[in-house]
Amino acid sequence: MTYGTDYHLHTVYSDGKREPEAYIEAALSLKLKEIGFSDHLNPSGGDLKWCMDHEKLPEYAEHILRLKREHKDIAVRLGLEVDYLPGREKETERIINSLPFDYIIGSVHYLGDETVDLGPEFYLGKDIDEIYENYFNLVCEAASTGFFDIMGHPDLVRIHRFRPEADITHLYGMMASAFAIHDVAFELNTNGRNKPLHDFYPDRKYLHLFAEQGVPVCVNSDGHFPERTGQYFSEAYDLLKRAGYREMAVFSGRERYMIPF
């Protein structure tokens, strides 16, 4: 039986729809071994419709730490999903060192002042090849900072199904190399199935490039509802096995451990 974990879940502290307890109940019903909460936080503050208010961070952490103490039936992990914003390194470092996190997910949502995921309007009238180049370069830059334990939805730029004309195999090879060099894991994020993309992040046809370079991986739902906890995990683990993976990354106290699956 797979040692099931889901480290990418959003609650009412950011743009999730329920309290953490509801996600734990869902995880227990799925017989997951670990559950991790990683509400959105933007180092600059960001849009509070989907980012945590910085003033709520201590309350959020204490809530999850209390659940960690209370639950002996599942390992509860305290995480955070932090936007990578060039020029905001000091704020990012201060945030991730401020509390006893088990892991930090680093994500790229912004290219400049605009987000790539909130609507297709971002892509209209633009050079899609250039957008992909810029996006992948920024993800690699984020990985190089050492701030993050897991790179979240590393090709989120695919979300609205705009595709470059050029072959982009080299971009995935570059990303896999960057993750390997900087010793950062990535997630196979199943939430893309609920988006216009209708597939996982990153693109399944390039998973073998990450496996060949020995990049650690975990499977996450990026769930914003308890019902999406652990969603599509059987398919995700099957994909990873076919790509060459035989173990997955788990986290505690910002330390990574590998467990066979």
C-alpha positions in Angstrom: 0.0 0.0 0.0 1.3 3.5 -1.0 2.5 5.7 1.9 0.0 8.4 1.0 0.7 12.1 1.7 -0.9 15.3 0.6 1.1 18.4 1.4 -0.6 21.0 -0.8 -3.9 22.0 0.8 -5.6 25.4 1.2 -8.0 26.4 4.0 -10.0 29.4 5.0 -6.7 31.1 6.0 -6.2 31.8 2.2 -8.5 30.8 -0.6 -9.6 27.4 0.6 -13.2 26.8 1.5 -13.1 25.0 4.8 -11.3 24.8 8.2 -8.2 22.5 8.4 -10.2 19.9 10.4 -12.4 19.1 7.4 -9.3 18.2 5.3 -7.9 16.0 8.1 -11.2 14.1 8.2 -11.0 13.6 4.4 -7.4 12.5 4.6 -8.3 9.9 7.3 -11.1 8.5 5.2 -8.5 8.0 2.4 -6.1 6.4 4.9 -3.4 8.9 4.1 -0.4 8.8 6.4 0.4 12.5 6.4 -1.4 15.7 5.6 0.2 19.1 5.1 -1.3 22.6 5.0 0.2 25.2 2.7 -1.9 28.2 2.5 -1.0 30.9 0.0 1.3 33.7 1.2 2.6 36.5 -1.0 5.7 38.2 0.5 4.4 41.6 -0.7 0.9 41.0 0.7 -0.8 40.2 -2.5 -4.5 39.9 -3.3 -6.2 38.9 -0.1 -8.9 37.2 -2.1 -6.5 34.3 -2.5 -3.5 35.1 -0.2 -3.2 35.0 3.5 -3.1 38.3 5.4 0.4 38.4 7.0 -1.2 39.3 10.3 -3.0 35.9 10.3 0.2 33.9 9.9 0.8 33.3 13.7 -2.9 32.2 14.1 -2.6 29.9 11.2 0.6 28.3 12.4 -0.8 27.8 16.0 -3.9 26.2 14.6 -2.0 23.7 12.5 0.5 23.1 15.4 -2.4 22.4 17.7 -3.8 19.8 15.3 -0.4 18.3 15.0 -0.3 17.8 18.8 -3.8 16.5 18.9 -3.7 13.9 16.1 -1.9 10.6 16.6 -3.8 9.0 13.8 -2.2 11.0 11.0 1.0 13.1 10.8 0.0 16.8 10.4 2.6 19.0 8.8 2.8 22.8 8.8 3.7 24.2 5.4 3.2 27.4 3.4 3.0 28.1 -0.3 5.0 31.2 -0.9 5.1 33.2 -4.2 8.6 33.7 -5.6 9.0 37.4 -6.3 12.4 38.6 -7.5 13.5 41.5 -5.3 11.5 40.2 -2.3 14.1 37.8 -1.0 14.6 39.5 2.4 10.8 39.4 3.1 10.7 35.8 1.9 13.6 34.7 4.1 12.1 36.4 7.1 8.7 34.7 6.6 10.0 31.2 6.2 12.4 31.5 9.2 9.7 33.0 11.5 7.9 29.7 12.4 8.6 26.0 12.7 7.5 25.0 9.2 7.9 21.4 8.0 8.3 22.5 4.4 7.9 25.5 2.1 6.3 25.2 -1.3 7.7 27.7 -3.8 5.4 28.8 -6.6 5.5 31.1 -9.6 2.2 32.8 -10.2 3.4 36.1 -11.4 5.3 37.2 -14.6 5.8 40.9 -13.8 2.7 42.3 -12.2 0.3 39.9 -13.7 -0.6 36.4 -12.8 -0.5 33.6 -15.3 -3.3 31.5 -13.9 -6.3 33.7 -13.1 -7.6 34.1 -16.7 -6.7 33.5 -20.3 -6.6 37.3 -20.9 -2.9 37.3 -19.8 -1.9 35.4 -22.9 -3.9 37.1 -25.6 -1.8 39.0 -28.2 1.5 37.9 -26.6 4.4 35.7 -27.8 3.6 32.4 -26.1 7.1 31.0 -26.8 8.5 34.0 -24.9 6.1 33.6 -22.0 7.1 30.0 -21.6 10.8 30.9 -21.7 10.3 33.6 -19.1 8.2 31.4 -16.9 10.5 28.4 -16.9 13.5 30.7 -16.2 11.7 32.2 -13.3 10.9 28.8 -11.8 14.6 27.8 -12.1 15.6 31.0 -10.5 13.2 30.3 -7.6 14.7 26.8 -7.2 18.2 28.3 -7.0 17.3 30.5 -3.9 17.4 27.7 -1.4 14.2 29.0 0.1 11.9 26.2 -1.0 11.6 22.5 -0.3 9.1 21.7 -3.0 8.5 23.6 -6.3 4.7 23.8 -6.8 2.9 23.3 -10.1 6.2 24.0 -11.9 4.6 24.5 -15.4 1.4 26.4 -14.2 1.8 28.4 -17.4 0.0 25.6 -19.2 -3.2 26.2 -17.3 -5.2 27.9 -20.1 -3.9 25.6 -22.8 -1.9 28.2 -24.7 1.0 26.2 -26.2 4.3 27.5 -27.8 5.0 26.7 -31.4 8.6 25.7 -30.6 9.6 22.3 -29.1 9.9 23.0 -25.4 11.6 19.7 -24.3 14.8 21.7 -23.5 12.8 23.8 -21.0 11.8 20.8 -19.0 15.3 19.5 -19.2 16.6 22.8 -17.9 14.1 22.7 -15.1 15.0 19.1 -14.1 18.6 20.1 -14.1 18.0 23.2 -11.9 16.0 21.1 -9.4 18.7 18.5 -9.3 21.5 21.0 -8.9 19.8 22.9 -6.1 18.5 19.8 -4.4 14.8 20.8 -4.4 11.8 18.5 -4.9 8.8 19.1 -7.1 5.2 18.0 -6.9 3.1 16.1 -9.3 0.1 18.4 -8.8 -3.2 16.8 -9.6 -5.3 20.0 -9.5 -4.7 20.7 -13.1 -7.4 18.1 -13.8 -9.9 20.6 -12.4 -8.6 23.5 -14.5 -9.0 24.3 -18.3 -5.8 22.2 -18.8 -7.5 19.0 -17.7 -4.2 17.4 -16.8 -1.5 17.3 -14.1 1.4 19.6 -13.6 4.1 19.1 -14.8 3.4 17.7 -18.2 3.3 13.9 -17.9 5.3 13.4 -21.1 8.4 15.0 -19.4 8.3 13.3 -16.1 11.0 10.9 -17.1 13.4 13.8 -17.4 13.0 14.5 -13.7 13.4 10.8 -12.8 16.6 10.5 -14.9 18.1 13.3 -12.9 17.0 11.9 -9.6 14.8 14.9 -8.7 12.7 14.0 -5.6 8.9 14.1 -6.1 5.7 14.1 -4.0 2.1 13.9 -5.1 -0.1 16.8 -4.0 -3.7 17.7 -4.7 -3.5 21.5 -4.3 -7.0 21.0 -2.9 -9.1 24.0 -2.0 -12.0 21.8 -0.9 -11.8 18.8 1.4 -13.4 16.7 -1.3 -10.3 17.2 -3.5 -7.8 15.9 -0.9 -5.9 13.0 -2.5 -7.8 13.5 -5.8 -6.5 11.4 -8.7 -3.6 10.0 -6.6 -3.8 6.5 -8.0 -3.3 7.8 -11.5 -0.5 10.1 -10.4 1.5 7.3 -8.7 1.1 5.1 -11.7 2.5 7.9 -13.9 5.5 8.3 -11.6 6.2 4.6 -11.6 6.1 4.5 -15.4 8.4 7.5 -15.5 11.0 5.6 -13.4 10.2 6.7 -9.9 10.3 4.2 -7.0 10.3 6.5 -4.0 8.7 9.8 -2.9 9.7 12.7 -0.7 8.3 13.3 2.8 9.1 16.3 5.0 9.4 17.1 8.7 11.1 20.2 10.2 12.4 21.3 6.8 14.2 17.9 6.4 13.5 15.6 3.5 13.2 11.9 3.7 12.6 9.3 1.0 10.1 6.5 1.3 9.5 3.8 -1.3 6.1 3.5 -2.9 
